Amino acid sequence: MFCQNLYEARKSTTQYCSANCAKKAYKDRKRQERIVHATQENLEKLSAPLKELQARDYLSVDEAATILGVSRWTIQRAIKFGRLQTLKVLGRRIIPQKSFNQFLNNQ
């Protein structure tokens, strides 16, 4: 009953009032399956880089911000106020994974 019209089924297996309703329901079902499949693929593509970043020993400020889903300035403030320990290597700030995990646990 895709069209929402009332009908009397002639067989116990009849689900739709006409062939057109059956076709429309089939198309709608396939469309929904494609949407679900595309959504799952997008989630996998988005989560793969995060898993890769979390496996690193050291993170940049931008990478830490990406993992937490905050701006890089939020990470900079945490560093400035001493909540997040960093190392300075060749003029660049890096965050040890151990320090980052402690920061997460304290929040």
N, C-alpha and C positions, 0 to 999 in steps of 0.2 A: 504494500500500500504506500507507494512513493508519492502519489498525487494527493493523498489524504481524502480521496473519494471513498464512500462506502460501497462495498460490493459483496456479492454472495459467492463464495468460493465453490467451484464445482468439484474439486478434489481436495483431499486433506493436505496435499503438498503445495497447493497454490498459495503464493505469497503476494502476488501483484494482480491488479485488475486487468492489465493489458500488457502486451509485449512492449509497448512504449514505456510504460512504468518500470518494467523489468530492466530495460536497457538503461534508463535514467538512473535507477538504483545501482546498477552494476558500475556505471561510469562514476557515480558519486563514491561508491565503495573503493574503487581503484584510485580515485583522486585522494581520498583520505589516507590510503596506504602509502602513496607517494609522498604525501606531506609528512607522515610519521617517519618514513625512511630518510627523507632529506633532513629532517630535524635531528635525527640520531647521527647522521653523518656530520652535520655541522657541529654538534656537541663534541664528537670525537676529534674533529680537526682543531677545535678550540682548546680542548683539554690536553692534547698531545704536547704542545710547547710548554704548558704549565708543569706537566710531569717531568719534562726534560730539565726545566729550570730548577725544580725542587731537588733534583738529583745532583746538582752541582755542589762543589765544596765552597765556592765563593760566588757572591751575587753582586751585581752593580746596583746602584740606587734605582735605576729605571726598572731593572728586573724584579727587585723586591717590591716596587710599587705595582708592577703588573701582577705578581702573585697575590698581593693583598687586595688589589682592585681599588687602590687609592692613587692620588697624585704623587709625583716625585717630591713635591714640596712637603707633603705630610711626612714622608720618610726623612727628608732633610731636617724637619723640626724635631723628630724623634732623635736624630743624631745630635742635634744642637743641644737638646736638653738632657743628653746622656742616657736615654732609654735604650738606645741601640748602639752597640759597640762596632766600630769600623777600623779598618786599616787603611793607611794611605800608601799607595804603591805608585811610584812614578807620577805623582800629582793627581792620581785618581783614587777615589774612595771605593773600597770594596767591603762587602759585609760577609764575614764568615758564616757559614750555614749554622754553626753551633750558636752563635750570637743571635742570628735571626730566629732560630727555634725558641731560644730563651725569651726573646722579645714577644713572640706569639703566645707563649705560655703565661707570661706575666700580664698580658692584656686580657 
